[in-house]
């Protein structure tokens, strides 16, 4: 339990160390410009990813498919946007792979195997039906 409390502090410390190192290498102004540009891109990914995912999920449902892929893509876009908004280069490095579809497909397959999700074919049997009314009298309750 304590490791979960320690992780955000260690991550922030790592981000700070990397920011200082990059600032020394390329200069303070360039570092600030890159961090602000990352935050602006993150906001754009959040907006585009969330709305686009909803549209793709609606299209999947309308086509009679499960929207798993579309929802996972949207979640990856939103997560990438949030990671880009965080100031630092480590979070940006974690966000960048989430923008590429092959990485998202691999991640979805890996999570499916890890969580034990099985994909199965849905068999649809089409036919007609009609209602048959039971006209027999029933005993009162």
C-alpha positions as CSV (number, residue, x, y, z in Angstrom):
1,X,0.0,0.0,0.0
2,X,2.8,2.4,0.8
3,X,4.4,1.8,-2.6
4,X,1.4,3.4,-4.2
5,X,1.9,6.5,-2.0
6,X,5.6,6.6,-2.9
7,X,5.2,6.2,-6.6
8,X,3.8,9.7,-7.3
9,X,6.6,11.3,-5.3
10,X,9.3,9.3,-7.1
11,X,7.7,10.1,-10.4
12,X,7.7,13.8,-9.7
13,X,11.3,13.7,-8.5
14,X,12.3,11.9,-11.7
15,X,10.5,14.5,-13.8
16,X,12.2,17.3,-11.9
17,X,15.7,15.7,-12.4
18,X,15.1,15.2,-16.1
19,X,13.8,18.8,-16.5
20,X,16.9,20.2,-14.8
21,X,19.2,18.0,-17.0
22,X,17.4,19.0,-20.2
23,X,17.4,22.7,-19.1
24,X,21.1,22.6,-18.6
25,X,21.6,20.9,-22.0
26,X,19.3,23.1,-24.2
27,X,18.7,26.1,-22.1
28,X,15.9,27.3,-19.8
29,X,13.8,29.1,-22.4
30,X,13.8,26.2,-24.8
31,X,12.9,23.8,-22.0
32,X,10.0,26.1,-21.0
33,X,8.8,26.3,-24.6
34,X,8.9,22.5,-25.0
35,X,6.9,22.0,-21.7
36,X,4.3,24.5,-22.7
37,X,4.0,23.0,-26.2
38,X,3.5,19.6,-24.6
39,X,0.7,20.9,-22.5
40,X,-1.0,22.6,-25.5
41,X,-0.7,19.4,-27.5
42,X,-2.1,17.4,-24.5
43,X,-5.2,19.6,-24.4
44,X,-5.7,19.1,-28.1
45,X,-5.4,15.3,-27.7
46,X,-7.9,15.3,-24.8
47,X,-10.4,17.2,-26.9
48,X,-9.9,15.3,-30.1
49,X,-9.5,11.9,-28.5
50,X,-12.6,12.1,-26.3
51,X,-15.0,13.3,-29.0
52,X,-13.5,11.0,-31.7
53,X,-13.8,8.0,-29.4
54,X,-17.4,8.6,-28.8
55,X,-18.1,9.0,-32.5
56,X,-16.3,5.7,-33.3
57,X,-18.0,3.9,-30.5
58,X,-21.4,5.1,-31.8
59,X,-20.5,4.0,-35.3
60,X,-19.4,0.5,-34.0
61,X,-22.7,0.1,-32.0
62,X,-24.7,1.2,-35.1
63,X,-22.9,-1.4,-37.2
64,X,-23.8,-4.1,-34.6
65,X,-20.2,-4.5,-33.3
66,X,-18.9,-4.2,-29.8
67,X,-17.1,-0.8,-29.4
68,X,-14.2,-2.2,-27.4
69,X,-11.5,-1.1,-29.9
70,X,-12.9,2.3,-30.3
71,X,-13.3,2.9,-26.6
72,X,-9.8,1.6,-25.9
73,X,-8.4,3.9,-28.6
74,X,-10.2,6.8,-27.0
75,X,-9.0,5.9,-23.6
76,X,-5.4,5.8,-24.9
77,X,-5.8,9.2,-26.5
78,X,-7.2,10.7,-23.3
79,X,-4.4,9.1,-21.2
80,X,-1.8,10.4,-23.7
81,X,-3.4,13.9,-23.5
82,X,-3.2,13.8,-19.7
83,X,0.4,12.7,-19.7
84,X,1.3,15.4,-22.2
85,X,-0.3,18.0,-19.9
86,X,1.8,17.0,-17.0
87,X,5.0,19.1,-17.0
88,X,8.0,17.0,-17.9
89,X,9.6,14.9,-20.4
90,X,9.2,11.5,-18.8
91,X,5.4,11.7,-19.0
92,X,5.7,12.9,-22.6
93,X,7.9,9.9,-23.4
94,X,5.2,7.7,-21.8
95,X,2.4,9.4,-23.8
96,X,4.0,9.3,-27.2
97,X,3.7,5.6,-27.9
98,X,0.0,5.7,-27.0
99,X,-0.6,7.8,-30.1
100,X,0.4,5.0,-32.6
101,X,-2.3,2.5,-33.6
102,X,0.0,-0.5,-33.7
103,X,1.1,0.2,-30.1
104,X,-2.5,0.5,-29.0
105,X,-3.5,-2.8,-30.7
106,X,-0.6,-4.5,-29.0
107,X,-1.5,-3.0,-25.7
108,X,-5.2,-4.0,-26.0
109,X,-4.2,-7.6,-26.9
110,X,-1.7,-7.7,-24.0
111,X,-4.3,-6.4,-21.5
112,X,-6.8,-8.9,-22.9
113,X,-4.4,-11.8,-22.3
114,X,-3.3,-10.4,-18.9
115,X,-6.9,-10.0,-17.7
116,X,-8.1,-13.3,-19.2
117,X,-10.5,-11.8,-21.7
118,X,-11.5,-14.2,-24.4
119,X,-12.9,-13.1,-27.8
120,X,-15.6,-15.3,-29.0
121,X,-17.7,-15.3,-32.1
122,X,-21.3,-14.3,-31.6
123,X,-23.7,-16.6,-33.4
124,X,-26.8,-14.9,-34.5
125,X,-29.8,-17.0,-35.6
126,X,-32.3,-15.1,-37.5
127,X,-35.9,-16.1,-37.7
128,X,-39.5,-15.1,-37.2
129,X,-41.6,-15.4,-34.1
130,X,-45.2,-15.0,-33.1
131,X,-46.7,-14.8,-29.7
132,X,-48.8,-17.7,-28.6
133,X,-51.4,-16.9,-25.9
134,X,-52.2,-19.5,-23.4
135,X,-56.0,-19.5,-23.3
136,X,-56.3,-22.0,-20.5
137,X,-57.8,-20.8,-17.3
138,X,-55.5,-20.5,-14.3
139,X,-56.2,-21.2,-10.8
140,X,-56.5,-18.1,-8.6
141,X,-53.6,-17.4,-6.3
